[in-house]
Amino acid sequence: MSSTTLEPNPSGRGAHSGAAHNQANGGARGSLSAGPGPSFLRVLNSEAIKFRTLLSTLILLAATVIVIIGVGALAAWGIGQALQASGSDPQRSAALAAQGDIAASAPSAGIAFAQLILGSLAVLLISSEFTTGMARSTFTAVPKRIPAFVAKLLVVVVSAFLVSAVSLYLAGLVAVPILDNYGHTLDVSSGDYYRTLLITSAYVAAVAAIGMALGALIRNSAGGIMALVGIFFVLPIALQIIQGDFVAELRKFIPSNTLEPLTATQHLADTLETWQAALVLGAWVVIPLVLAAVLLKKRDV
């Protein structure tokens, strides 16, 4: 009768120590982990890569630059023509003088179009993820969802601000020789000009943030863009047509009417104070973004 000898497990101590080692490593890794999903910096880098590698994004950014510079040049030419013609018409000259330094407004004449382009771009960047199904991959990689939304928002807002600021400065450089031909000067190195440039660029960035919120809320590119157009183009026209004291007061609180009091060097009649305009524009940005973030957490992809 043969007996089978069971050798003691030589790896028992090793297994025990290995388990302890793995537990220690796991604990170390757990202590370095910030929770499920990648870090915010990696999410931000991912969104920046997606932003700059889309051909449609580059086309819309280039269109923004062209529109701001082109419309600014046309505005400088038109203002020069108007100022030249007013030389022989005292009544017209007095009317133009009452509007202040209208030559300084030439570089920012294309902002109305730029805000539509960049606002639509912000809508498309998030709404397209829901229409194409990419949102499933995004939120699988970032289960908390809010970091992905904030990263996308930062990329859009910073890009809108920088593109607007550079374009406005270039539009000013283009407008200078055009106005010089008509005997008028535009100082693009003055503090007031830089102040207007920065505030206007921040306003366009705010419009892009509103577009991002609308895209997240509606989750449809056409619907989000139509909502943006309705707020910034249709609503001002409608309130302009409708008469009445209440409507005239309500007109001050739409976002497109906050830019003028923000950039004015002194308070303009029938407009909000500067701090009031800043609060109104901030409310138009913050409220939709908070609502979009809450619904993004609660709704299915």
HUDA-V138046 format. One record per pair of residues at least 12 apart in sequence whose C-alpha atoms are under 7 Angstrom apart, sorted by the first residue. I is the first residue (numbers start at 0). J is the second residue. If there is no record, write none. Layout:
BEGIN
i->I j->J
i->I j->J
END
This chain:
BEGIN
i->35 j->142
i->36 j->140
i->36 j->141
i->36 j->142
i->37 j->141
i->39 j->146
i->42 j->147
i->42 j->150
i->43 j->150
i->46 j->150
i->46 j->151
i->47 j->154
i->59 j->116
i->63 j->113
i->63 j->116
i->64 j->162
i->64 j->166
i->66 j->109
i->66 j->113
i->67 j->109
i->67 j->110
i->67 j->113
i->67 j->166
i->67 j->167
i->67 j->170
i->68 j->166
i->68 j->169
i->68 j->170
i->70 j->108
i->70 j->109
i->71 j->105
i->71 j->106
i->71 j->107
i->71 j->108
i->71 j->109
i->71 j->170
i->71 j->174
i->72 j->170
i->72 j->173
i->72 j->174
i->74 j->105
i->74 j->108
i->75 j->102
i->75 j->105
i->75 j->174
i->75 j->177
i->75 j->178
i->76 j->177
i->76 j->178
i->78 j->102
i->79 j->178
i->79 j->181
i->83 j->181
i->102 j->185
i->103 j->185
i->106 j->167
i->106 j->170
i->106 j->171
i->106 j->174
i->107 j->167
i->114 j->203
i->114 j->206
i->117 j->159
i->117 j->207
i->118 j->206
i->118 j->207
i->118 j->210
i->119 j->210
i->119 j->224
i->121 j->155
i->121 j->207
i->121 j->210
i->121 j->211
i->122 j->210
i->122 j->211
i->122 j->213
i->122 j->214
i->122 j->220
i->122 j->223
i->122 j->224
i->123 j->214
i->123 j->220
i->125 j->211
i->125 j->214
i->125 j->215
i->126 j->214
i->126 j->215
i->126 j->218
i->126 j->219
i->126 j->220
i->127 j->220
i->129 j->218
i->130 j->219
i->134 j->300
i->135 j->300
i->144 j->296
i->145 j->292
i->152 j->208
i->152 j->211
i->155 j->207
i->156 j->204
i->156 j->207
i->156 j->208
i->159 j->203
i->159 j->204
i->159 j->207
i->160 j->200
i->160 j->201
i->160 j->203
i->160 j->204
i->163 j->200
i->164 j->196
i->164 j->197
i->164 j->200
i->167 j->196
i->171 j->187
i->195 j->262
i->198 j->262
i->202 j->258
i->205 j->284
i->208 j->284
i->209 j->284
i->209 j->287
i->210 j->227
i->212 j->287
i->212 j->288
i->212 j->291
i->215 j->291
i->216 j->291
i->231 j->255
i->238 j->250
i->251 j->270
i->251 j->271
i->252 j->279
i->254 j->280
i->254 j->283
i->257 j->276
i->257 j->280
i->260 j->272
i->260 j->273
i->260 j->276
i->261 j->273
i->261 j->276
END
